[in-house]
Amino acid sequence: MNKQYKSYKNLIAGKLCEAIDKEQIEVICPSDGEVFAYIPKSSTRDIDLAVKAARHAYDKGEWGKMSAMERGRILLKFSILIEKHKSELAMLESRDTGKILSQAEADITALARYFEFYAGAADKIYGNTIPIKGNFLTLTLREPHGVVGGIIPWNYPAQIFGRVVGAALAMGNSVVIKPAEDACLSVLRLGELAVSAGLPAGALNIVSGTGEEAGSALTKHSQVDFFSFTGSPITGSLVQQAAALNQRGVTLELGGKSAQIIFADADLEKALPVIINAIIQNSGQTCSAGSRVLIEQSIYAEFSKKLAEKFAKLKAGPHDANLDLGPLISKKQLNIVKNFISQAEKENIELLAKGEIIDNAPEKGNYIAPALYGNVPPNSDLAQKEIFGPILCAFPFRDEEHAIRLANNSEFGLVGAVWTSDGARQMRMAKAIRAGQVYINSYGAGGGIELPFGGFKKSGHGREKGIEGLYEMSTTKTIIINHEN
């Protein structure tokens, strides 16, 4: 090991620690392919220690006895600490993931807002009374699951940490997080800040390692009461199967192939930058990326030309160059995207425009030029599969019915958008699109902390963010009191 690189540590039972076996994983910067840090390569034993710490914190420790008001105050301190360390966290997130610095800064702002939001909401989740026949008083309570296990991905480690951990802790659960080994430095640093914020020992545990070992051990652990997973549909199925062995519930957010529908009466100039940003944000490595654009036939030629002109000017480069987009996360992901491009070439799918990689980009970086394809066959792999790269597919539609059919012609259903000035059409389309979120004349909402988020079909199930996220991290208990004399 080269000692000049920082070695990050797990957080277990309130203490920062190496993996039991002392093994480590190299952290490679996507911009230049160079190692710049190390993280613990944790084993089943490390996961077991973390789960036991979380179990103790919930069942017998200070965290399990704490009032909702006190929990909220700690989460607010955590939010303030995140804001204080915003520059440090953003630079770490940018270098680790390859995303441009301005995007990383926006992510940390959203992260702080998650904990601010859930701090305020912690003591505002109420039960109900239910009138029933007879001399009974019936009450419902919202109670935490107990120990929540979370597996978070490499594309938005800080933001997804906020939406999972913020909601889980606000409801009073204790948490064990296994971040992705490809990018998790911000999450491990947040473990250090959580201790400084006053989180009791065991309330939050963070254990890095591979999905095959540490991730698998967490999902199979009999002492974990509920799981949250964000990632691919294939891995999501494995997580759900593992949780089912212990009859545990799971929230799954598994990606998308989201469509933006452009009608001729839309404000095209307003739509253009939004559509482009929705596919190049984080270099297209976003579950909710707007990777399909459906354009009304009468304006298809005009609008696709305008899109092409914008695409041709896009530039990819190192994360700290803060261009339009940075590198992809890894050589593996780079090859996946390149394979889609090769397939498109074999099928003679029309390439309308391509951005560029700047000349001085490091040779070992994982760069791909953003590309716009036109008249894409709706059933082609390019239009159907989640590429997770800055590749936008455009195709025309005839009318509303055709647009809805094309938009719903996907195994995913995470996000959609409709661009039109017709108010009645806006609602017709929003109701007809099979997606968890539908935007009208916009796309994305600055992290959308307050907005319920989740998918239909293979995009997963359950809802995160907002108050719905608190409901997801809790369960209902019904109490029936017989008050007959």
Secondary structure, DSSP 8 states (H G I E B T S, - for coil): --TTSEE--EEETTEEE--TT--EEEEE-TTT--EEEEEE---HHHHHHHHHHHHHHHHTSHHHH--HHHHHHHHHHHHHHHHHTHHHHHHHHHHHH---HHHHHHHHHHHHHHHHHHHHHTT----EEE--SSSEEEEEEEEE-SEEEEEE-SSSHHHHHHHHHHHHHHTT-EEEEEE-TTS-HHHHHHHHHHHHTT--TTTEEE----IIIIIHHHHH-TT--EEEEES-HHHHHHHHHHHHTTT-EEEEE-----EEEE-TTS-HHHHHHHHHHHHHGGGG--TT---EEEEEGGGHHHHHHHHHHHHTT-EE--GGG--SB---S-HHHHHHHHHHHHHHHHTT-EEEEE-EE-TTS-TTS-----EEEES--TTSHHHHS---SSEEEEEEESSHHHHHHHHT-SSEESEEEEE-S-HHHHHHHHHHS-SSEEEES----TT-TTS-B--EETTEES-BSHHHHHHHTEEEEEEEEE---
